[in-house]
Amino acid sequence: MLYLVGLGLGDAKDITVKGLEVIKQCSRVYLEAYTSILTVGKDALEEFYGKELILADRDVVEQEADTILEDAHQCDVAFLVVGDPFGATTHSDLVLRAVKLGIPYQVIHNASILNAVGCCGLQLYNFGETVSIVFWTDTWKPESFFDKITKNRRNGMHTLCLLDIKVKEQSVENLMRGKKIYEPPRYMTVNQAAEQLLAVVQNRQQEGEEPEVTENTVCVGLARVGGADQKIASGTLQQMTTVILGDPLHSLIITGTLHPLEVDMLKLFAIDTSIFQHS
């Protein structure tokens, strides 16, 4: 059997009882190590689970998935995912490969950032399409995510922005030379995401548009959701460029139409409550 096990968002203790039982019975246990991170490292997980973990980076999961599934029709193999197993499409691919090989699978769900963002007081059924904001480079500055935020805003919906994670990435130079040298891990902050969003807003204004999002749009910055040191801050998009939220992982929400109860909740986390006077 192939088990896909969600680990939740905080630390080693966020795993479900069912998930922990599965890990203890498996012959091999892989830890997916590139779509998200917990607040604790691999060693802490191994100590709590009582099991050795095999790190599975993007190359292993996307290009060498057969090694994960090897002998899974004869023994139990677990694939551990921070958050919920189906938070990333890569994991659907793993299931499809297993089914093709005649390997049965079982999913053990857990909390995901997609539902845990409710901690800021915004109602989950008022969210539209989730978007990803990637690190810009000098030569690549995509703006497609902004169009999805605009569509959500026009429909009165909030937008959850998942911020870029760069783990085991190669520079263009090393990639071209075929050198297996990797850049240090990078995790986008709410500040960086807000700065890129403001740049898009300014681009659209210079093109004569009146964008749905401005520097005064109410946003919510979140850090380490589910952890003991979780942090939430609400304020304008401009304020999000300077708010201090600390260590990763960060997420950003661009609000849509706010219900009075949502406003009351956001005031609990406000950088400056005066921005809600006219909401």
C-alpha angles and dihedrals in degrees: 000000000000112000121197106200126192114217099195123229111283124049141319093295094062093081115107121249089246091051093050092050090052093050092052092053098046125103093213129022122194124196114208104224111183115055096058144347137226124225089252132056135243093270093057091050093050091050093050096042094042089225138105112247126213112214112231113196127187093275092054095046098042102033106022102035091134090070089059091050095044111130090353089133088061102036139021118269124185127205111197120207127186108240112358124345094239098051089104129045091225089075092055086057090055090053092049090051091051093050090049089054092048093249114145117227139197129197123214108194130211141172116305133193085248091071102020091067085080085084089084091062099253112131113247096221089059092065122104129195115337116234136199122224113205130200111269121226131201090265103030122056109155118192101183092110089063092061090056091049088050091052091050092048092051088054091048091248131139120238124220109208115202109206126226124270120197111194124162092356123160126221116244089248095053091042091055092047092048092239116154092220115134132207120239113270115272128196120192115237128215087249093058093045092050091049091052091047091051089050090055091048090053091047091053092047091051088053089057097257127134100220121212088230121060136169087270097054112123112249138173125220119202131187132188093354110200093022127113089248096046113158131200129183129177124198144108123315087252091054090051089067091068106026113121112227100156129213125016151304102068131178131187130209124200106202127224125191108346123220114218090248090053090052091051090051094047090052087065088065099033122140085202119005092203091081089070096055093097098033 
